[in-house]
Amino acid sequence: MSISDANDLIGLALKESQWATLARERDVTSILSIAKLVSASKVHNDQYLALKVRWNFDGQGHPSKTTRLNEKLKISEQTRRKAMTALQDQRSWRRYLVAVELYGGDKPLPRDFHIPPELGLFGPALRRQLQVQEDKSRRSDADDEESTEAARIGPIVVAGGRFLRSQAAKKRNQEDQEDQITPPRGLDTMTRALTINETPNMSIFNHSSAVKGSTYSTNISNDIPQPAPSKDEKIVNVALVDFLDAITLSQSALWLDWHIDGESFVFRLPDMKSFKAVTDGSLKGRVTGRTWAILECKARRRYRDRWIRMQESCQMASWIRQHFEASKEPTGLTNKATYARVLIAQDREEIYIVVAEFEKEYRDYLLGISKTDFDDPKDFLLMSEYGPYRTDRKDEMEELGYLIYAFALLLNTMECNSPQSWKYSTDQDGL
């Protein structure tokens, strides 16, 4: 199955014309036309359509997804190289990558397993990541119930008026057949490995070849069975924040902090209808207190689960609706749109970067003051998904680590430049 075919089955509009077809069929004319709004975690079809969101999956499972994401965020080669050098100078980072190669897999860890202290800040991150991976063979009634959540929320709406149910839920109760590597286990093996060959792969930023030879091609094919969900979503949440923290805290020059406490956004309309969207964490500036990115975690993989993406759309729209001021908004963060926001998601052992792009007209639409036609292209929010980056694959975590730190450097410049006025010039790298 091609990626475009899978996108249709997901039921998320990819073009304005597809969205317009769905909106007409559901008689959705504006956000004000929705009789009842519910929280982002329970979003329904009409509410999602009224938010006018399109999804782009060009970076989904693509070998050059990191190259495309760097281009999307306008991260320069100089910034990428600076990020690479900074992390490669950290012995704990090099040892972490060795440990991922040794321990990434789906077999239970020994009872006497301990994280060597040489991993430093990356020790807790690795431990939580291994806990998430360890849950592959664990099943319970609660897991089965959660894995079928997407199937219970209702039929999937697709262009042309067809109604289909996702087959993903049937897949998630099978073993993950795509993992073909069984790394060595045991504390002695790991300790010995950490003392040799710490030199990272300097060609990792040749993204077109970074995943060459990988057994993982795309996360959308119907032929790939999906593993059972992790035991607890909180473990996934902690694993993500620990990893992001380790990346940024290992560098003392950053004025940014990852927060695991959920940030709540309230989407309130002029007629007093409202709904709430709560995230699983955020990246905040120490100087301005500004939210630079939001986090969302799930115990299961997203596969072709449109419900996960609908919830993320609600979170992004609510964030834009509640916190936006044109004169204080960083511009030029992406190549196409005037404004952009970033969401980082971890679904089980897979990490995704979602870039949301929009124009001021979209924010006006959310406020109910839009002066354009309902189907005007400028009134849409474009969500572009890049990933997955699997926490049990060394090459993918290495790519992601450099990408996250390069992005943090970019945001750090914005955070520290004129913090009182938040007016950012457009002649800087990435702006």
HELIX and SHEET records of a PDB file:
HELIX    1   1 ILE A    3  ILE A   10  1                                   8    
HELIX    2   2 GLU A   16  ARG A   26  1                                  11    
HELIX    3   3 ILE A   31  SER A   33  5                                   3    
HELIX    4   4 ALA A   40  LYS A   42  5                                   3    
HELIX    5   5 ASN A   45  ALA A   50  1                                   6    
HELIX    6   6 LYS A   65  LYS A   72  1                                   8    
HELIX    7   7 GLU A   77  GLN A   88  1                                  12    
HELIX    8   8 ARG A   91  TYR A  103  1                                  13    
HELIX    9   9 PRO A  117  LEU A  119  5                                   3    
HELIX   10  10 PHE A  122  GLU A  134  1                                  13    
HELIX   11  11 ASP A  135  SER A  137  5                                   3    
HELIX   12  12 ASP A  141  SER A  147  1                                   7    
HELIX   13  13 GLU A  149  ARG A  152  1                                   4    
HELIX   14  14 ALA A  168  LYS A  171  1                                   4    
HELIX   15  15 LEU A  187  ALA A  193  1                                   7    
HELIX   16  16 MET A  202  PHE A  205  5                                   4    
HELIX   17  17 HIS A  207  ALA A  210  1                                   4    
HELIX   18  18 GLU A  233  LEU A  249  1                                  17    
HELIX   19  19 ARG A  306  GLN A  322  1                                  17    
HELIX   20  20 ALA A  326  LYS A  328  5                                   3    
HELIX   21  21 LYS A  360  LEU A  367  1                                   8    
HELIX   22  22 PRO A  377  ASP A  379  5                                   3    
HELIX   23  23 LYS A  394  CYS A  416  1                                  23    
SHEET    1   A 7 VAL A  53  GLN A  60  0                                        
SHEET    2   A 7 LEU A 381  ARG A 390  1                                        
SHEET    3   A 7 GLU A 350  PHE A 358 -1                                        
SHEET    4   A 7 TYR A 339  ASP A 347 -1                                        
SHEET    5   A 7 THR A 291  LYS A 298  1                                        
SHEET    6   A 7 GLY A 281  GLY A 285 -1                                        
SHEET    7   A 7 LEU A 256  HIS A 259 -1                                        
SHEET    1   B 2 ILE A 156  VAL A 157  0                                        
SHEET    2   B 2 PHE A 163  LEU A 164 -1                                        
SHEET    1   C 2 SER A 264  ARG A 268  0                                        
SHEET    2   C 2 SER A 274  VAL A 278 -1                                        
END                                                                             
